[in-house]
Structures are given as C-alpha cells and as structure tokens.
Amino acid sequence: GKWLVFGIALVEAFGAGCMALLMLWRNLEGLMPKVPSLQIELWTLIAIVPALFAQGFNEIAIIGILGAASKALTAFLPMVVYFTLSPTSEPQVVHRDWVRPQTLPMA
C-alpha cells in the first residue's frame, strides 16, 4: 500500500515538474522570439540542475530572495517609468462622451 502511494506521489510530482518546465519554456519563447527553442530549453535546464543537487532548503534560499526582489522590481519599475516619462506632474482626467448617463443601471 505505501509503495503504491509513494509511486503515485512520485508520478504526480514528475508531471507537475514537466508542466512547470513547459510553461517556463513557452513564456521564455514569448519573451525572446528570436532565440531558438532548443537553446532556451538547454539554458533553462542548465540553470535548474544545481537546485536538484541541494541537500536542504537553506542552500536554495537564494531563489526565494531573487523571487521577492523580482516582484518588488515588477511593482516599483512601472511607477518610476510613469513618473519619469510623464509629460506633466499633474494627473489629467480624460473626459469621454461614449456612455450616456441614462444608459447606466441605477443602484
């Protein structure tokens, strides 16, 4: 019984890893359309292999730190670009006449 459960869990983890790699490759191909698919696949596998030989989670903690830094940059950089490339410092309200107030549902 326990070997069956172990086998099912192993197959499920393998399938999840394969799907994660496929999604990663598809996203990288979208970001770098001129790079051949084989080259993207080889470089990502080379980058992932050191994590497979880690003895504990403390050895791969840098991955979490890099992920947090990338999320912070993802939130921070658009604001910097918006404020530095904005032609005026005042926000401008754009008035549109597409929607008539009579057609909006009343609450």
C-alpha positions as CSV (number, residue, x, y, z in Angstrom):
1,G,0.0,0.0,0.0
2,K,2.6,2.5,1.0
3,W,4.7,1.8,-2.2
4,L,1.6,2.5,-4.3
5,V,1.0,5.8,-2.6
6,F,4.7,6.6,-3.0
7,G,4.7,5.8,-6.7
8,I,1.5,7.9,-7.3
9,A,3.1,10.8,-5.5
10,L,6.3,10.4,-7.4
11,V,4.5,10.3,-10.8
12,E,2.4,13.3,-9.8
13,A,5.5,15.3,-8.8
14,F,7.2,14.4,-12.0
15,G,4.2,15.5,-14.0
16,A,4.0,18.8,-12.2
17,G,7.7,19.4,-12.9
18,C,7.2,18.7,-16.5
19,M,4.3,21.1,-16.8
20,A,6.2,23.8,-15.0
21,L,9.1,23.4,-17.4
22,L,6.8,23.5,-20.4
23,M,5.1,26.7,-19.1
24,L,8.5,28.2,-18.4
25,W,9.8,27.4,-21.9
26,R,6.6,28.8,-23.5
27,N,6.9,32.1,-21.6
28,L,10.6,32.4,-22.4
29,E,9.9,31.8,-26.1
30,G,7.3,34.6,-26.0
31,L,9.8,36.9,-24.3
32,M,12.7,36.0,-26.7
33,P,11.1,35.1,-30.0
34,K,14.4,35.2,-32.0
35,V,16.2,32.7,-29.7
36,P,15.8,29.1,-30.9
37,S,13.6,26.8,-28.7
38,L,16.4,24.3,-28.2
39,Q,18.7,26.9,-26.9
40,I,16.1,28.2,-24.4
41,E,15.4,24.6,-23.2
42,L,19.1,23.8,-22.8
43,W,19.9,27.0,-20.9
44,T,16.9,26.6,-18.5
45,L,17.9,23.0,-17.8
46,I,21.5,24.1,-17.1
47,A,20.1,26.7,-14.7
48,I,17.8,24.3,-12.9
49,V,20.3,21.4,-12.4
50,P,22.2,22.9,-9.4
51,A,18.9,23.1,-7.5
52,L,18.4,19.3,-7.9
53,F,21.6,18.6,-6.0
54,A,20.8,20.8,-3.0
55,Q,20.9,18.9,0.3
56,G,18.4,21.2,2.0
57,F,16.2,24.2,1.6
58,N,18.8,26.6,3.1
59,E,21.0,26.0,0.1
60,I,18.4,27.2,-2.4
61,A,17.1,30.1,-0.2
62,I,18.6,32.5,-2.7
63,I,15.9,31.5,-5.2
64,G,13.2,32.9,-2.8
65,I,15.2,36.1,-2.3
66,L,15.6,36.6,-6.0
67,G,11.8,36.0,-6.5
68,A,10.9,38.6,-3.9
69,A,13.3,41.1,-5.4
70,S,11.8,40.5,-8.9
71,K,8.3,41.0,-7.5
72,A,9.4,44.3,-5.8
73,L,11.0,45.5,-9.1
74,T,7.9,44.5,-11.0
75,A,5.8,46.7,-8.8
76,F,8.4,49.6,-8.5
77,L,9.7,50.0,-12.0
78,P,6.4,50.9,-13.7
79,M,5.9,53.7,-11.2
80,V,9.4,55.0,-11.8
81,V,8.8,54.9,-15.6
82,Y,5.4,56.5,-15.3
83,F,6.7,59.4,-13.1
84,T,9.9,60.0,-15.1
85,L,8.4,59.8,-18.5
86,S,5.1,61.7,-17.7
87,P,5.0,65.0,-19.6
88,T,3.3,66.8,-16.7
89,S,3.3,66.3,-13.0
90,E,-0.4,66.9,-12.8
91,P,-2.8,64.0,-13.5
92,Q,-5.0,64.7,-16.4
93,V,-8.6,63.5,-16.4
94,V,-9.8,62.4,-19.8
95,H,-13.5,63.1,-20.5
96,R,-15.3,60.7,-22.8
97,D,-18.7,61.1,-24.2
98,W,-19.2,57.5,-25.2
99,V,-21.5,56.5,-22.4
100,R,-24.7,58.4,-21.8
101,P,-25.6,58.5,-18.1
102,Q,-29.2,57.4,-18.9
103,T,-27.9,54.0,-20.1
104,L,-26.1,53.2,-16.9
105,P,-28.0,50.9,-14.5
106,M,-29.3,52.7,-11.4
107,A,-28.5,51.2,-8.0
